[in-house]
């Protein structure tokens, strides 16, 4: 029975195989070739029963291949980036940087080569730790205590994106510190690119009344014509910075005396102010057009465009508003005095700025290709700056004997303009020698006589030999508005000061092969302007030092790599004869030791530790309601110890991540540290960051 059944099944199998082969007929046009499997079921292109010729079958195969999904994998190679500075002399674009370098140092306050002191948390008032000259001339309000958080036209990057590009970044330390950034850009067509930047800071800080709320960003666009002669850069920047003022904590010995209770923490420390704050709004529209005249030297596709002439015009319209609000009595004497109200302040300054800039550039270079040498560049420019500012305070008006009202009293309302002449000349002897001279002079207006003369000589010996840069400049700048004409509820200044003058020379040696960067700078500063107070006082007042200040600054950066190990270092030495006036440390160091390795063939990772340290210095104080750091006596110098952080960071495909324990050595040398008088620095904390990149 079983054998009979086996034979019957075998016969049925052979019969079905015969009919199956009969259904898969051969193609008469191509002998010994089977008909495609989906030939009889493709009703969208063929009618039932129709026989295709050989050429028709090839066309059908081609159509099916074209319908398949494109297998191209988009990466950062499809994105190029530039900025206005790189477009000054030619069209230059650079590859997109998606690496891990410095990823864990996301805070603008603790950049390895640009550290800042602050009131204890991200988003609060700050100033430079090291001496950094301000190389600008013309009108200046003088309110720079939140500059690090502003997004300005010079911060905008422009892109050439063959595919849409998006980057989302989040940094967080719980509610104490939160930062979110977003960038998106795409090309509408090969000539026009558009995009936007968004930055948010929403930190609550470590101590009461440190909850900041910053929102800034930009809308931007770059258009370049097909013949590469015409370029248009446009951006709209916006900033709203909201910063509370707590007047510092009450406990001035928080790190040296035990807490009064086991429930006492940094988050519930009593503070001097409960309802005072600063707000800065800064919005601007920037449009720049430039056109290349004459022969455009672009010998190769994709090479930098090297024009022979260029004309440019830029328009910038900006409105800035500075607001200080106090709605409480001054119980702990945070303010030196009051002029209008002891419990309420609503001080505001609004500045409107319109700038028109015209520029003509001429380039003379040899016709031969290859290395550019014997090149002459000449830029001539004229800049018109129009300013209108108004300053208000809140005063109490009397309606009758029994009724009073609060009114906004306008104390200043002025308009003026400056005309600045600019000239720049450059001569390139070869690819190894370059001389640049940059001249700026205010020829007419409120700030007549301001100037900035700068000269730079670059000697290059190749990658192994490195390059040397000699630079020197002379600057004459007017006193900022806050020093000369300022009216608020707690501070009124009407002073006259001489222009501050700065002369500097520097030597810079850079060797990329050795990962070495050495710079020596000397500054001679005359009529230095700063804020100071009377002995044991808090009445910050503009002051001018009539003796010249000498300052020597030497910076050294050196990175060492041994197999998978990396040791990056940066050290600064500063020496001045007025250390107590400048209030900056003599030595600052930053070191990063980390181990990099590819894990699991996909995870580019680094494990290490960062350490920053500065020698003790006389700490400045901070004037609430004025937004200025000032010198007071008796001089107070805090002990200084290293601040160490351990981290792990990695890249997985298009995502960068890091995990870091900041100030990991808190409690080892000290329980905390100060940078500003009465304002303790941040405590230790766990931080993480993630950056997602999309190319679609």
Order of alpha helices (4+ residues) and beta strands (2+ residues): alpha-beta-beta-alpha-beta-beta-beta-beta-beta-beta-beta-beta-beta-beta-beta-beta-beta-beta-beta-beta-beta-beta-beta-beta-beta-alpha-beta-beta-beta-beta-beta-beta-beta-beta-alpha-beta-beta-beta-beta-beta-beta-beta-beta-beta
